[in-house]
Amino acid sequence: MRYVLPLLLLLLASACSTVRQLPSTDSTKVEVRTETVIQKDTVLVELPVVVERVAVLDTVSHLENKYAASSAVVSRGVLKHTLETKPVKLPAIVDKQIVYRDSLIYRDRVQTVTVEVEKKLTGWQQAKLRVGGFCFFAVILIAIYFLITQFINLKLF
């Protein structure tokens, strides 16, 4: 029981420190943007070639437009009629969907720089920095108290 109070004081004193650790803030954030645009576009539709023939008792004729040609010939009293479509590409308007994808990458980085000092710290200065000035003084007082109570057997408190 007599050692509990000094041990608690030692534990409390050892928690003091002047060294601070910087938090690591390296982070990466990716942002993806998608934009859809609908545009009018023209496509060409190809008509198939179609051939038709008809034989009738009639006169000679010939018809033609931009899609087909027709001709009729009378042979031995019978009219032979031929209709042929031309290979034509027709324009047709359709909706074309264009998707734009863009990604942005954000990176936050902490740059650490090592700075050299002119001279090294002594052992006493390093101990003071690690433990702290006041706490180090308290540890010395507790150590002196233990030395006095153990070797000289004095009851101060």
C-alpha positions as CSV (number, residue, x, y, z in Angstrom):
1,M,0.0,0.0,0.0
2,R,2.9,2.3,0.7
3,Y,4.2,2.0,-2.9
4,V,0.8,2.6,-4.6
5,L,0.8,6.4,-4.3
6,P,4.3,6.9,-5.7
7,L,3.7,4.5,-8.5
8,L,0.5,6.4,-9.5
9,L,2.5,9.6,-9.4
10,L,5.1,8.0,-11.7
11,L,2.5,6.8,-14.1
12,L,0.9,10.3,-14.2
13,A,4.3,12.0,-14.7
14,S,5.3,9.7,-17.6
15,A,2.3,10.7,-19.7
16,C,3.6,14.2,-20.3
17,S,5.4,14.8,-23.5
18,T,6.4,17.7,-25.8
19,V,6.7,15.6,-28.9
20,R,3.6,15.9,-31.2
21,Q,2.9,13.5,-34.1
22,L,1.3,15.1,-37.2
23,P,-1.7,13.1,-38.5
24,S,-1.3,11.5,-41.8
25,T,-3.6,13.3,-44.3
26,D,-2.7,11.6,-47.5
27,S,-6.0,11.1,-49.2
28,T,-7.2,10.5,-52.8
29,K,-10.6,11.4,-54.0
30,V,-11.9,10.4,-57.4
31,E,-14.9,12.3,-58.9
32,V,-16.5,10.9,-62.0
33,R,-18.8,13.1,-64.0
34,T,-21.1,11.7,-66.7
35,E,-23.0,13.9,-69.1
36,T,-25.4,12.6,-71.8
37,V,-26.2,14.7,-74.8
38,I,-28.8,13.8,-77.4
39,Q,-28.1,15.2,-80.9
40,K,-30.0,14.9,-84.2
41,D,-28.0,12.9,-86.7
42,T,-28.7,11.8,-90.3
43,V,-28.3,8.2,-91.4
44,L,-28.7,6.9,-95.0
45,V,-31.2,4.1,-95.6
46,E,-30.5,2.0,-98.6
47,L,-33.5,0.8,-100.7
48,P,-33.3,-2.8,-101.9
49,V,-33.2,-3.5,-105.7
50,V,-36.6,-4.8,-106.8
51,V,-37.3,-6.2,-110.3
52,E,-40.9,-6.8,-111.6
53,R,-42.0,-7.9,-115.1
54,V,-45.5,-7.9,-116.5
55,A,-46.8,-9.0,-119.9
56,V,-50.0,-7.5,-121.2
57,L,-51.7,-6.7,-124.6
58,D,-51.1,-2.9,-124.7
59,T,-48.9,-0.2,-126.2
60,V,-45.2,0.6,-125.6
61,S,-44.3,2.8,-122.5
62,H,-41.4,3.9,-120.4
63,L,-41.5,5.5,-116.9
64,E,-38.7,6.6,-114.7
65,N,-38.2,8.5,-111.4
66,K,-35.4,8.8,-108.9
67,Y,-36.3,5.5,-107.2
68,A,-37.2,3.3,-110.2
69,A,-37.2,2.8,-114.0
70,S,-40.0,1.2,-115.9
71,S,-40.0,0.2,-119.6
72,A,-42.6,-1.6,-121.7
73,V,-42.0,-3.3,-125.1
74,V,-44.6,-4.8,-127.5
75,S,-43.4,-8.0,-129.0
76,R,-45.8,-10.3,-131.2
77,G,-48.8,-8.5,-129.9
78,V,-47.8,-8.8,-126.2
79,L,-46.5,-5.9,-124.0
80,K,-43.6,-6.8,-121.8
81,H,-43.2,-4.4,-118.9
82,T,-40.1,-4.2,-116.6
83,L,-39.8,-2.2,-113.4
84,E,-36.4,-1.8,-111.7
85,T,-35.7,0.2,-108.6
86,K,-32.4,2.1,-108.4
87,P,-30.0,1.6,-105.5
88,V,-30.6,4.9,-103.7
89,K,-29.6,5.9,-100.2
90,L,-32.3,8.0,-98.4
91,P,-31.4,10.3,-95.5
92,A,-33.3,9.7,-92.3
93,I,-33.1,11.8,-89.1
94,V,-32.5,9.9,-85.9
95,D,-31.5,10.8,-82.3
96,K,-27.9,10.0,-81.4
97,Q,-26.9,9.7,-77.8
98,I,-23.4,11.0,-76.9
99,V,-22.0,10.2,-73.5
100,Y,-19.2,12.3,-72.1
101,R,-17.3,10.8,-69.1
102,D,-14.8,12.8,-67.2
103,S,-12.9,11.8,-64.0
104,L,-11.1,14.1,-61.7
105,I,-8.5,12.8,-59.2
106,Y,-7.8,14.9,-56.1
107,R,-4.7,14.0,-54.0
108,D,-3.9,15.7,-50.7
109,R,-0.3,15.0,-49.6
110,V,1.7,16.1,-46.6
111,Q,5.3,16.8,-47.5
112,T,7.7,16.1,-44.7
113,V,11.0,17.9,-44.6
114,T,13.9,16.9,-42.5
115,V,15.7,19.9,-41.0
116,E,19.3,19.5,-39.8
117,V,20.3,21.4,-36.6
118,E,23.7,22.8,-35.9
119,K,24.5,20.7,-32.9
120,K,23.1,17.6,-31.2
121,L,21.1,17.7,-27.9
122,T,22.8,16.4,-24.7
123,G,21.4,13.5,-22.9
124,W,19.9,15.8,-20.2
125,Q,18.2,17.9,-22.9
126,Q,16.8,14.8,-24.6
127,A,15.4,13.4,-21.3
128,K,13.8,16.8,-20.5
129,L,12.2,16.9,-24.0
130,R,10.9,13.4,-23.7
131,V,9.5,13.6,-20.1
132,G,8.8,17.3,-19.8
133,G,10.3,19.8,-17.4
134,F,7.8,19.7,-14.6
135,C,7.2,15.9,-14.8
136,F,11.0,15.3,-14.8
137,F,11.3,17.4,-11.7
138,A,8.5,15.4,-10.0
139,V,10.2,12.1,-10.9
140,I,13.4,13.4,-9.3
141,L,11.5,14.4,-6.1
142,I,9.9,11.0,-5.9
143,A,13.2,9.2,-6.4
144,I,14.8,11.4,-3.6
145,Y,11.8,10.5,-1.4
146,F,12.3,6.8,-2.0
147,L,16.1,7.1,-1.3
148,I,15.5,8.9,2.0
149,T,12.8,6.5,3.2
150,Q,14.7,3.3,2.1
151,F,18.3,4.1,3.2
152,I,17.9,6.6,6.1
153,N,14.5,5.2,7.3
154,L,13.0,8.6,7.9
155,K,9.2,9.1,8.0
156,L,8.6,12.5,6.3
157,F,4.9,12.1,5.8
